[in-house]
Amino acid sequence: MSETIAPSPPLKRFGWTLAPDANWPTVPFYRKRWLVVLAVIVFVPLALLIMFTGGVYFEKRGGVYAMPLVHKILITVLVVVGIAVNLSR
């Protein structure tokens, strides 16, 4: 008998929502959270392009969660502020 783990409830505290139509093995690698985090560190324009042309997902306890628009906007604002601070020196 195999046991299935039920998906955890939506992560409302952080704004992430369960994406019922997403299946983790079929999510493209460039839509996974780890690549966006890496792109923010290495090449910011790529991260922004990925975030604003589609969803960004991560898997937890059998559920696939999508990044909300508020987080995408927050990351963009932080990047723009960081660039502005560096250019003003």
Backbone as a chain_set.jsonl record, in Angstrom:
{"seq": "MSETIAPSPPLKRFGWTLAPDANWPTVPFYRKRWLVVLAVIVFVPLALLIMFTGGVYFEKRGGVYAMPLVHKILITVLVVVGIAVNLSR", "coords": {"N": [[0.824, -1.182, 0.0], [0.616, 2.145, -0.902], [1.198, 5.334, 0.411], [-0.208, 8.519, -0.018], [0.824, 11.865, 0.051], [-0.917, 14.593, 1.12], [-1.345, 17.757, -0.465], [0.045, 20.685, 1.037], [-1.703, 23.322, 2.774], [-2.511, 26.472, 1.132], [0.14, 28.898, 1.085], [-0.572, 31.372, 2.57], [0.489, 33.297, 4.237], [2.797, 34.217, 3.041], [1.906, 34.96, 0.591], [2.009, 33.178, -1.516], [0.289, 31.044, -3.751], [-1.563, 28.048, -4.225], [-1.074, 26.257, -7.153], [-3.206, 24.675, -8.939], [-3.335, 23.635, -11.528], [-0.761, 23.164, -12.288], [1.856, 20.852, -12.746], [4.57, 19.472, -11.166], [6.779, 18.003, -12.487], [6.36, 18.839, -15.109], [6.791, 21.542, -15.18], [8.708, 24.025, -16.677], [12.31, 24.305, -16.428], [13.226, 26.929, -16.298], [11.18, 28.288, -15.124], [11.198, 27.69, -12.509], [11.7, 28.388, -9.043], [14.361, 28.354, -8.038], [16.009, 28.954, -10.218], [15.288, 31.566, -10.843], [16.069, 32.914, -8.536], [18.835, 32.503, -8.706], [19.283, 33.873, -11.109], [18.652, 36.486, -10.327], [20.837, 37.031, -8.751], [23.006, 36.703, -10.523], [22.372, 37.703, -13.19], [20.328, 40.11, -13.568], [18.414, 41.224, -15.508], [17.528, 38.909, -16.879], [16.165, 37.522, -14.85], [14.048, 39.305, -14.35], [12.772, 39.243, -16.847], [11.933, 36.537, -16.972], [10.208, 36.476, -14.739], [8.143, 38.299, -15.421], [7.042, 37.356, -17.771], [5.639, 35.116, -17.317], [4.627, 32.515, -14.985], [6.258, 31.812, -11.809], [7.393, 29.081, -10.037], [7.338, 26.832, -7.162], [7.901, 23.763, -5.372], [6.297, 22.165, -2.672], [5.696, 19.838, -0.244], [4.255, 18.168, -1.999], [2.596, 19.936, -3.335], [2.265, 22.467, -5.848], [3.293, 25.739, -6.018], [2.593, 29.147, -6.909], [4.287, 32.22, -7.634], [3.162, 35.313, -6.408], [1.931, 38.361, -8.011], [2.52, 40.635, -6.523], [4.946, 40.045, -5.232], [6.634, 39.902, -7.425], [6.599, 42.546, -8.32], [7.684, 43.805, -6.06], [10.314, 42.735, -6.028], [11.24, 43.832, -8.424], [11.122, 46.611, -7.825], [13.016, 46.724, -5.737], [15.323, 45.993, -7.147], [15.524, 48.122, -8.989], [15.879, 50.28, -7.216], [18.297, 49.487, -6.057], [20.0, 49.633, -8.303], [19.783, 52.379, -8.85], [20.939, 53.477, -6.542], [23.563, 52.557, -6.781], [24.305, 53.845, -9.158], [24.248, 56.476, -8.398], [26.488, 57.027, -6.966]], "CA": [[0.0, 0.0, 0.0], [1.397, 3.374, -0.927], [0.513, 6.472, 0.997], [-0.001, 9.775, -0.724], [0.89, 13.034, 0.931], [-1.811, 15.648, 0.646], [-0.672, 19.055, -0.573], [-0.135, 21.572, 2.177], [-2.604, 24.438, 2.45], [-1.815, 27.607, 0.512], [1.027, 29.668, 1.951], [-1.159, 32.71, 2.558], [1.337, 34.23, 4.967], [3.792, 34.768, 2.127], [1.255, 35.329, -0.65], [2.095, 32.131, -2.531], [-0.967, 30.338, -3.9], [-1.488, 26.723, -4.821], [-1.363, 26.266, -8.594], [-3.752, 23.332, -9.141], [-3.136, 23.158, -12.892], [0.67, 22.935, -12.524], [2.404, 19.566, -12.336], [5.98, 19.797, -10.978], [7.687, 17.525, -13.544], [6.141, 19.509, -16.393], [7.161, 22.959, -15.077], [10.026, 24.225, -17.289], [13.34, 24.645, -15.441], [13.378, 28.381, -16.18], [10.052, 28.798, -14.347], [11.36, 27.238, -11.128], [12.179, 29.467, -8.172], [15.806, 28.331, -7.852], [16.673, 29.626, -11.334], [15.02, 33.002, -10.739], [16.959, 33.41, -7.469], [20.176, 32.521, -9.29], [19.326, 34.944, -12.106], [18.694, 37.768, -9.613], [22.21, 37.199, -8.26], [23.975, 36.721, -11.617], [21.973, 38.515, -14.347], [19.013, 40.614, -13.174], [17.422, 41.329, -16.592], [16.958, 37.585, -17.146], [15.196, 37.241, -13.791], [12.866, 40.133, -14.587], [12.116, 38.716, -18.04], [11.258, 35.297, -16.597], [9.114, 36.75, -13.807], [7.027, 39.037, -15.99], [6.48, 36.696, -18.948], [4.908, 33.917, -16.896], [4.667, 32.182, -13.569], [7.436, 31.256, -11.15], [6.806, 28.059, -9.185], [8.152, 25.954, -6.333], [7.172, 22.603, -4.872], [6.392, 21.908, -1.239], [4.77, 18.803, 0.246], [3.42, 17.659, -3.07], [1.836, 20.991, -3.997], [3.04, 23.413, -6.653], [2.846, 27.079, -5.666], [2.956, 30.2, -7.864], [4.664, 33.513, -7.058], [2.157, 36.352, -6.681], [2.372, 39.563, -8.708], [3.066, 41.57, -5.531], [6.357, 39.715, -5.035], [7.353, 40.276, -8.646], [6.739, 44.011, -8.3], [8.618, 44.123, -4.976], [11.667, 42.415, -6.493], [11.581, 44.832, -9.435], [11.385, 47.881, -7.137], [14.298, 46.595, -5.029], [16.392, 46.006, -8.154], [15.638, 49.489, -9.509], [16.48, 51.085, -6.138], [19.71, 49.094, -5.966], [20.712, 50.191, -9.455], [19.822, 53.823, -8.675], [21.921, 53.779, -5.482], [24.896, 52.329, -7.336], [24.605, 54.849, -10.176], [24.357, 57.804, -7.787], [27.778, 57.163, -6.266]], "C": [[0.867, 1.244, 0.0], [0.556, 4.514, -0.364], [0.799, 7.717, 0.168], [-0.027, 10.914, 0.282], [0.006, 14.117, 0.33], [-1.05, 16.962, 0.547], [-0.948, 19.915, 0.653], [-1.078, 22.702, 1.792], [-1.823, 25.595, 1.841], [-1.007, 28.407, 1.528], [0.573, 31.123, 1.962], [-0.282, 33.731, 3.263], [2.331, 34.925, 4.045], [3.2, 35.145, 0.777], [1.298, 34.274, -1.742], [0.768, 31.381, -2.57], [-0.75, 29.004, -4.592], [-1.892, 26.823, -6.288], [-1.882, 24.883, -8.97], [-3.511, 22.772, -10.535], [-1.673, 22.855, -13.209], [1.089, 21.58, -11.963], [3.925, 19.731, -12.304], [6.9, 19.256, -12.067], [7.513, 18.236, -14.881], [6.451, 21.008, -16.354], [8.548, 23.129, -15.697], [11.051, 24.69, -16.25], [13.468, 26.151, -15.252], [12.198, 29.035, -15.47], [10.134, 28.383, -12.88], [12.064, 28.313, -10.308], [13.7, 29.508, -8.066], [16.524, 29.067, -8.986], [16.458, 31.136, -11.27], [15.903, 33.62, -9.659], [18.39, 33.513, -7.999], [20.315, 33.664, -10.301], [19.348, 36.322, -11.448], [20.114, 38.055, -9.146], [23.182, 37.435, -9.419], [23.622, 37.715, -12.725], [20.527, 38.959, -14.165], [18.022, 40.728, -14.335], [16.776, 39.99, -16.949], [15.9, 37.238, -16.107], [13.919, 38.029, -14.004], [12.077, 39.641, -15.797], [11.327, 37.448, -17.713], [10.044, 35.595, -15.725], [7.913, 37.388, -14.484], [6.47, 38.45, -17.286], [5.741, 35.419, -18.591], [5.066, 33.673, -15.411], [6.022, 31.681, -13.107], [6.896, 30.319, -10.077], [7.835, 27.413, -8.265], [7.264, 24.862, -5.774], [7.382, 22.461, -3.38], [5.297, 20.93, -0.85], [3.78, 18.355, -0.813], [2.573, 18.69, -3.789], [2.765, 21.903, -4.772], [2.447, 24.797, -6.418], [3.376, 28.103, -6.662], [3.277, 31.491, -7.129], [3.605, 34.562, -7.399], [2.773, 37.584, -7.354], [3.006, 40.568, -7.747], [4.554, 41.299, -5.3], [7.189, 40.099, -6.248], [7.604, 41.786, -8.678], [7.733, 44.433, -7.23], [10.066, 43.858, -5.39], [12.128, 43.452, -7.52], [11.927, 46.175, -8.797], [12.728, 47.825, -6.418], [15.472, 46.633, -6.0], [16.607, 47.42, -8.681], [16.272, 50.405, -8.466], [17.964, 50.76, -6.0], [20.542, 49.665, -7.085], [20.855, 51.706, -9.297], [20.855, 54.23, -7.622], [23.331, 53.62, -6.021], [25.277, 53.374, -8.382], [24.808, 56.241, -9.568], [25.687, 58.026, -7.054], [28.791, 57.876, -7.09]], "O": [[1.766, 1.371, 0.831], [-0.639, 4.627, -0.638], [1.923, 7.929, -0.288], [-0.806, 10.912, 1.235], [0.171, 14.501, -0.828], [-0.198, 17.248, 1.388], [-2.036, 19.874, 1.228], [-1.235, 23.005, 0.609], [-0.608, 25.687, 2.015], [-1.415, 28.572, 2.678], [1.254, 31.997, 1.426], [-0.311, 34.912, 2.918], [2.664, 36.092, 4.25], [3.929, 35.608, -0.1], [0.685, 34.455, -2.794], [0.184, 31.11, -1.521], [0.135, 28.858, -5.435], [-2.926, 27.404, -6.62], [-1.087, 23.998, -9.288], [-3.484, 21.554, -10.711], [-1.372, 22.341, -14.287], [0.721, 21.214, -10.847], [4.517, 20.095, -13.32], [7.751, 20.007, -12.544], [8.43, 18.235, -15.703], [6.383, 21.676, -17.386], [9.483, 22.442, -15.285], [10.698, 25.391, -15.301], [13.789, 26.606, -14.154], [12.226, 30.244, -15.239], [9.236, 28.691, -12.096], [12.911, 29.048, -10.815], [14.277, 30.593, -8.009], [17.534, 29.73, -8.75], [17.359, 31.902, -11.611], [16.428, 34.719, -9.838], [19.071, 34.51, -7.758], [21.343, 34.34, -10.342], [19.997, 37.235, -11.959], [20.545, 39.208, -9.148], [24.08, 38.271, -9.313], [24.478, 38.487, -13.156], [19.604, 38.252, -14.57], [16.863, 40.354, -14.159], [15.592, 39.949, -17.287], [14.843, 36.711, -16.456], [12.823, 37.488, -13.856], [10.847, 39.626, -15.772], [10.179, 37.306, -18.134], [8.971, 35.034, -15.943], [6.774, 37.053, -14.157], [5.519, 38.995, -17.844], [5.265, 34.712, -19.479], [5.574, 34.519, -14.676], [6.827, 31.191, -13.9], [6.035, 30.712, -9.29], [9.036, 27.437, -8.537], [6.043, 25.004, -5.705], [8.495, 22.614, -2.878], [4.116, 21.17, -1.099], [2.593, 18.186, -0.531], [1.896, 18.357, -4.761], [3.922, 22.089, -4.393], [1.247, 25.005, -6.596], [4.475, 27.948, -7.195], [2.636, 31.826, -6.133], [3.2, 34.681, -8.555], [3.98, 37.814, -7.273], [3.937, 41.279, -8.127], [5.339, 42.24, -5.185], [8.32, 40.567, -6.111], [8.697, 42.235, -9.024], [8.546, 45.327, -7.465], [10.946, 44.677, -5.124], [13.276, 43.896, -7.485], [12.91, 46.81, -9.18], [13.501, 48.782, -6.482], [16.502, 47.239, -5.706], [17.747, 47.868, -8.807], [17.121, 51.228, -8.808], [18.788, 51.661, -5.844], [21.66, 50.129, -6.862], [21.918, 52.261, -9.575], [21.564, 55.221, -7.798], [24.199, 54.45, -5.751], [26.445, 53.749, -8.483], [25.472, 57.088, -10.167], [25.951, 59.129, -6.576], [29.923, 58.07, -6.646]]}, "num_chains": 1, "name": "protein.A"}
